[in-house]
Amino acid sequence: MMGAAMATRLLEAGRELRAWNRSSEKTKAWAAGGGVACESPEVAAHGASEAHLMVADDAAVEAIIFGPHGLVAGLKSQSIIVDHSTVSVAGTKDRASRLTRSGFRYLHAPVFAGPPQVAKGEGLMLIGGDEKTYADAQVTLHQILAKHFVIGEKPEDAAAFKLMGNSMLVSINEGLAEFFAIATASGISSKRAFALFESFDSTGTIARRGPRMVAGDYKPPTFTLSMAHKDVLLMLQAAGNRSVPALKIIEEKMQRLISQGYGDLDMSALAADVIPPQGGGAH
């Protein structure tokens, strides 16, 4: 779905496209809009200056690039390969190294968007890779999505940033699920519960506590870890037998950090395991 939306964006920009998808019926249906449906990645790559991938996982990327009738068999040396897929950091690093050693240029450019947003050119594209390669591919990349966030020279860093961003999305969705679990256990309808967000902006905590975590600056507190732990215990009590696995894990982590002496620090000290308090040690 994502790949078709990206390819359609390029067709609408007047680009000449040759495409392959593991479902040939879908490729043929897409090609009715003006592209060329090909029988393999190798055939699609013939004569191309750039090859763009948007597929499910590392295994699919490996097969499309390096497998029998893969991209590298059809592309000329110094052609640009751009992977837009959400894949592993280690896999991205390894593929980037293998491709550059083989004379190709490589970017990792995953996106934060869904097919409807991509169809309108909306969303955010992350860019990891050589600066000149990005400059040479920039026209195409902007024709796909207007907004870019350049990570740096390492393609694998873009893969990490995509996973970091998705971790926030997953956490927020689970947070909402557990928000509704407390509501329903308390006899409050989900519709009535959700109305809270008309007046309460919970995402503001990123702007307030994110910088404190970056600096390991957990003191003085505006809301102590101990008080937050007390509230989490109340949440678990209110949820009863409802499914709140994330809150249970958070409560255990809070309990451990408090036992290590972090209880009087700000709640942002939940990051103390990975970003120790400024000055080191428990406060």
Contacts in CASP RR format, 6 or more apart in sequence:
PFRMAT RR
TARGET T0000
AUTHOR 0000-0000-0000
METHOD contacts of the structure
MODEL  1
MMGAAMATRLLEAGRELRAWNRSSEKTKAWAAGGGVACESPEVAAHGASE
AHLMVADDAAVEAIIFGPHGLVAGLKSQSIIVDHSTVSVAGTKDRASRLT
RSGFRYLHAPVFAGPPQVAKGEGLMLIGGDEKTYADAQVTLHQILAKHFV
IGEKPEDAAAFKLMGNSMLVSINEGLAEFFAIATASGISSKRAFALFESF
DSTGTIARRGPRMVAGDYKPPTFTLSMAHKDVLLMLQAAGNRSVPALKII
EEKMQRLISQGYGDLDMSALAADVIPPQGGGAH
1 114 0 8 1.000
1 115 0 8 1.000
2 54 0 8 1.000
2 84 0 8 1.000
2 111 0 8 1.000
2 113 0 8 1.000
2 114 0 8 1.000
2 115 0 8 1.000
2 118 0 8 1.000
3 54 0 8 1.000
3 84 0 8 1.000
3 118 0 8 1.000
4 21 0 8 1.000
4 26 0 8 1.000
4 30 0 8 1.000
4 115 0 8 1.000
5 114 0 8 1.000
5 115 0 8 1.000
5 116 0 8 1.000
5 118 0 8 1.000
5 119 0 8 1.000
6 52 0 8 1.000
6 54 0 8 1.000
6 84 0 8 1.000
6 118 0 8 1.000
6 144 0 8 1.000
7 17 0 8 1.000
7 19 0 8 1.000
7 30 0 8 1.000
7 35 0 8 1.000
8 30 0 8 1.000
8 33 0 8 1.000
8 119 0 8 1.000
9 118 0 8 1.000
9 119 0 8 1.000
9 121 0 8 1.000
9 143 0 8 1.000
9 144 0 8 1.000
9 145 0 8 1.000
10 17 0 8 1.000
10 140 0 8 1.000
10 143 0 8 1.000
10 144 0 8 1.000
11 17 0 8 1.000
11 33 0 8 1.000
11 34 0 8 1.000
11 35 0 8 1.000
13 143 0 8 1.000
15 140 0 8 1.000
15 143 0 8 1.000
16 35 0 8 1.000
17 34 0 8 1.000
17 35 0 8 1.000
17 36 0 8 1.000
18 35 0 8 1.000
18 36 0 8 1.000
18 38 0 8 1.000
18 43 0 8 1.000
18 44 0 8 1.000
18 45 0 8 1.000
18 46 0 8 1.000
18 48 0 8 1.000
19 27 0 8 1.000
19 30 0 8 1.000
19 31 0 8 1.000
19 35 0 8 1.000
19 36 0 8 1.000
19 37 0 8 1.000
19 38 0 8 1.000
19 44 0 8 1.000
20 27 0 8 1.000
20 37 0 8 1.000
20 38 0 8 1.000
20 39 0 8 1.000
20 40 0 8 1.000
20 41 0 8 1.000
20 43 0 8 1.000
20 44 0 8 1.000
20 64 0 8 1.000
21 27 0 8 1.000
21 30 0 8 1.000
24 37 0 8 1.000
24 39 0 8 1.000
27 37 0 8 1.000
27 38 0 8 1.000
28 37 0 8 1.000
30 37 0 8 1.000
31 37 0 8 1.000
36 44 0 8 1.000
38 44 0 8 1.000
40 69 0 8 1.000
40 70 0 8 1.000
41 51 0 8 1.000
41 64 0 8 1.000
41 65 0 8 1.000
41 69 0 8 1.000
41 70 0 8 1.000
41 71 0 8 1.000
41 74 0 8 1.000
42 69 0 8 1.000
42 70 0 8 1.000
42 71 0 8 1.000
42 73 0 8 1.000
42 74 0 8 1.000
43 69 0 8 1.000
43 74 0 8 1.000
44 51 0 8 1.000
44 71 0 8 1.000
45 51 0 8 1.000
45 70 0 8 1.000
45 71 0 8 1.000
45 73 0 8 1.000
45 74 0 8 1.000
45 75 0 8 1.000
45 79 0 8 1.000
46 74 0 8 1.000
47 74 0 8 1.000
47 75 0 8 1.000
47 76 0 8 1.000
48 75 0 8 1.000
48 79 0 8 1.000
49 79 0 8 1.000
49 80 0 8 1.000
50 79 0 8 1.000
50 80 0 8 1.000
50 81 0 8 1.000
50 82 0 8 1.000
50 137 0 8 1.000
50 140 0 8 1.000
51 71 0 8 1.000
51 75 0 8 1.000
51 79 0 8 1.000
51 80 0 8 1.000
51 81 0 8 1.000
51 82 0 8 1.000
52 82 0 8 1.000
52 83 0 8 1.000
52 84 0 8 1.000
52 140 0 8 1.000
52 144 0 8 1.000
53 61 0 8 1.000
53 64 0 8 1.000
53 65 0 8 1.000
53 71 0 8 1.000
53 81 0 8 1.000
53 82 0 8 1.000
53 83 0 8 1.000
53 84 0 8 1.000
53 85 0 8 1.000
54 84 0 8 1.000
54 85 0 8 1.000
55 61 0 8 1.000
55 64 0 8 1.000
55 85 0 8 1.000
56 85 0 8 1.000
57 85 0 8 1.000
57 87 0 8 1.000
58 87 0 8 1.000
58 88 0 8 1.000
58 91 0 8 1.000
60 85 0 8 1.000
61 83 0 8 1.000
61 85 0 8 1.000
61 87 0 8 1.000
61 95 0 8 1.000
62 95 0 8 1.000
63 70 0 8 1.000
64 70 0 8 1.000
64 71 0 8 1.000
65 71 0 8 1.000
65 72 0 8 1.000
65 81 0 8 1.000
65 95 0 8 1.000
65 99 0 8 1.000
66 72 0 8 1.000
66 98 0 8 1.000
71 81 0 8 1.000
72 99 0 8 1.000
72 102 0 8 1.000
72 104 0 8 1.000
75 81 0 8 1.000
75 104 0 8 1.000
77 103 0 8 1.000
77 104 0 8 1.000
78 103 0 8 1.000
78 104 0 8 1.000
78 105 0 8 1.000
79 104 0 8 1.000
79 105 0 8 1.000
80 104 0 8 1.000
80 105 0 8 1.000
80 106 0 8 1.000
80 107 0 8 1.000
80 133 0 8 1.000
80 136 0 8 1.000
80 137 0 8 1.000
81 99 0 8 1.000
81 104 0 8 1.000
81 105 0 8 1.000
81 106 0 8 1.000
81 107 0 8 1.000
82 106 0 8 1.000
82 107 0 8 1.000
82 108 0 8 1.000
82 109 0 8 1.000
82 137 0 8 1.000
82 140 0 8 1.000
82 141 0 8 1.000
83 92 0 8 1.000
83 95 0 8 1.000
83 106 0 8 1.000
83 107 0 8 1.000
83 108 0 8 1.000
83 109 0 8 1.000
83 110 0 8 1.000
84 109 0 8 1.000
84 110 0 8 1.000
84 111 0 8 1.000
84 125 0 8 1.000
85 110 0 8 1.000
86 110 0 8 1.000
86 159 0 8 1.000
86 162 0 8 1.000
86 163 0 8 1.000
86 166 0 8 1.000
87 110 0 8 1.000
87 159 0 8 1.000
88 159 0 8 1.000
89 156 0 8 1.000
89 159 0 8 1.000
89 160 0 8 1.000
89 163 0 8 1.000
90 156 0 8 1.000
91 156 0 8 1.000
91 159 0 8 1.000
92 108 0 8 1.000
92 155 0 8 1.000
92 156 0 8 1.000
92 158 0 8 1.000
92 159 0 8 1.000
93 154 0 8 1.000
93 155 0 8 1.000
93 156 0 8 1.000
93 159 0 8 1.000
95 106 0 8 1.000
96 106 0 8 1.000
96 108 0 8 1.000
96 129 0 8 1.000
96 155 0 8 1.000
96 156 0 8 1.000
99 105 0 8 1.000
99 106 0 8 1.000
100 106 0 8 1.000
105 130 0 8 1.000
105 133 0 8 1.000
105 136 0 8 1.000
106 129 0 8 1.000
106 130 0 8 1.000
106 133 0 8 1.000
106 155 0 8 1.000
107 127 0 8 1.000
107 128 0 8 1.000
107 129 0 8 1.000
107 130 0 8 1.000
107 133 0 8 1.000
107 134 0 8 1.000
107 137 0 8 1.000
107 155 0 8 1.000
108 126 0 8 1.000
108 127 0 8 1.000
108 128 0 8 1.000
108 129 0 8 1.000
108 155 0 8 1.000
108 156 0 8 1.000
108 158 0 8 1.000
108 159 0 8 1.000
109 125 0 8 1.000
109 126 0 8 1.000
109 127 0 8 1.000
109 128 0 8 1.000
109 141 0 8 1.000
109 158 0 8 1.000
110 125 0 8 1.000
110 126 0 8 1.000
110 158 0 8 1.000
110 159 0 8 1.000
110 161 0 8 1.000
110 162 0 8 1.000
111 118 0 8 1.000
111 123 0 8 1.000
111 124 0 8 1.000
111 125 0 8 1.000
111 126 0 8 1.000
111 145 0 8 1.000
112 123 0 8 1.000
112 124 0 8 1.000
112 126 0 8 1.000
112 162 0 8 1.000
112 165 0 8 1.000
113 121 0 8 1.000
113 122 0 8 1.000
113 123 0 8 1.000
113 124 0 8 1.000
113 145 0 8 1.000
114 123 0 8 1.000
117 123 0 8 1.000
118 144 0 8 1.000
118 145 0 8 1.000
121 144 0 8 1.000
121 145 0 8 1.000
121 146 0 8 1.000
122 145 0 8 1.000
122 146 0 8 1.000
122 147 0 8 1.000
123 145 0 8 1.000
123 147 0 8 1.000
124 145 0 8 1.000
124 147 0 8 1.000
124 148 0 8 1.000
124 149 0 8 1.000
125 141 0 8 1.000
125 144 0 8 1.000
125 145 0 8 1.000
125 147 0 8 1.000
125 148 0 8 1.000
125 149 0 8 1.000
126 148 0 8 1.000
126 149 0 8 1.000
126 151 0 8 1.000
126 158 0 8 1.000
126 161 0 8 1.000
126 162 0 8 1.000
127 134 0 8 1.000
127 141 0 8 1.000
127 148 0 8 1.000
127 149 0 8 1.000
127 150 0 8 1.000
127 151 0 8 1.000
127 152 0 8 1.000
127 158 0 8 1.000
128 134 0 8 1.000
128 150 0 8 1.000
128 151 0 8 1.000
128 152 0 8 1.000
128 153 0 8 1.000
128 154 0 8 1.000
128 155 0 8 1.000
128 157 0 8 1.000
128 158 0 8 1.000
129 151 0 8 1.000
129 152 0 8 1.000
129 153 0 8 1.000
129 154 0 8 1.000
129 155 0 8 1.000
129 158 0 8 1.000
130 153 0 8 1.000
131 152 0 8 1.000
131 153 0 8 1.000
134 141 0 8 1.000
134 150 0 8 1.000
141 148 0 8 1.000
142 148 0 8 1.000
149 161 0 8 1.000
151 157 0 8 1.000
151 158 0 8 1.000
151 161 0 8 1.000
152 158 0 8 1.000
171 246 0 8 1.000
174 245 0 8 1.000
174 246 0 8 1.000
175 246 0 8 1.000
177 243 0 8 1.000
178 235 0 8 1.000
178 239 0 8 1.000
178 243 0 8 1.000
178 244 0 8 1.000
178 246 0 8 1.000
178 247 0 8 1.000
179 193 0 8 1.000
180 190 0 8 1.000
180 193 0 8 1.000
180 194 0 8 1.000
181 239 0 8 1.000
181 242 0 8 1.000
181 243 0 8 1.000
181 244 0 8 1.000
182 235 0 8 1.000
182 238 0 8 1.000
182 239 0 8 1.000
182 242 0 8 1.000
182 244 0 8 1.000
183 189 0 8 1.000
183 190 0 8 1.000
183 192 0 8 1.000
183 193 0 8 1.000
184 190 0 8 1.000
184 242 0 8 1.000
185 238 0 8 1.000
185 239 0 8 1.000
185 240 0 8 1.000
185 241 0 8 1.000
185 242 0 8 1.000
186 238 0 8 1.000
209 266 0 8 1.000
209 267 0 8 1.000
209 268 0 8 1.000
210 268 0 8 1.000
211 217 0 8 1.000
212 218 0 8 1.000
212 266 0 8 1.000
212 268 0 8 1.000
213 268 0 8 1.000
213 271 0 8 1.000
213 275 0 8 1.000
214 275 0 8 1.000
215 278 0 8 1.000
216 268 0 8 1.000
216 271 0 8 1.000
216 272 0 8 1.000
216 275 0 8 1.000
216 276 0 8 1.000
216 277 0 8 1.000
216 278 0 8 1.000
217 278 0 8 1.000
218 262 0 8 1.000
218 265 0 8 1.000
218 266 0 8 1.000
218 268 0 8 1.000
218 269 0 8 1.000
218 272 0 8 1.000
218 277 0 8 1.000
218 278 0 8 1.000
218 283 0 8 1.000
219 264 0 8 1.000
219 265 0 8 1.000
219 266 0 8 1.000
219 277 0 8 1.000
219 283 0 8 1.000
220 266 0 8 1.000
221 264 0 8 1.000
221 265 0 8 1.000
221 266 0 8 1.000
221 267 0 8 1.000
222 266 0 8 1.000
223 266 0 8 1.000
223 267 0 8 1.000
224 263 0 8 1.000
224 264 0 8 1.000
224 265 0 8 1.000
224 266 0 8 1.000
224 267 0 8 1.000
225 254 0 8 1.000
225 257 0 8 1.000
225 258 0 8 1.000
225 262 0 8 1.000
225 263 0 8 1.000
225 264 0 8 1.000
225 265 0 8 1.000
225 266 0 8 1.000
225 267 0 8 1.000
225 269 0 8 1.000
225 270 0 8 1.000
226 258 0 8 1.000
226 263 0 8 1.000
226 264 0 8 1.000
227 267 0 8 1.000
228 254 0 8 1.000
228 267 0 8 1.000
229 251 0 8 1.000
229 254 0 8 1.000
229 255 0 8 1.000
229 258 0 8 1.000
229 263 0 8 1.000
232 247 0 8 1.000
232 250 0 8 1.000
232 251 0 8 1.000
232 254 0 8 1.000
233 251 0 8 1.000
235 244 0 8 1.000
235 247 0 8 1.000
236 244 0 8 1.000
236 247 0 8 1.000
236 248 0 8 1.000
236 251 0 8 1.000
239 247 0 8 1.000
250 270 0 8 1.000
253 270 0 8 1.000
254 270 0 8 1.000
257 263 0 8 1.000
257 269 0 8 1.000
257 270 0 8 1.000
257 272 0 8 1.000
257 273 0 8 1.000
260 282 0 8 1.000
261 282 0 8 1.000
261 283 0 8 1.000
262 269 0 8 1.000
262 272 0 8 1.000
262 277 0 8 1.000
262 282 0 8 1.000
262 283 0 8 1.000
263 269 0 8 1.000
264 283 0 8 1.000
265 272 0 8 1.000
265 277 0 8 1.000
265 283 0 8 1.000
269 277 0 8 1.000
277 283 0 8 1.000
END
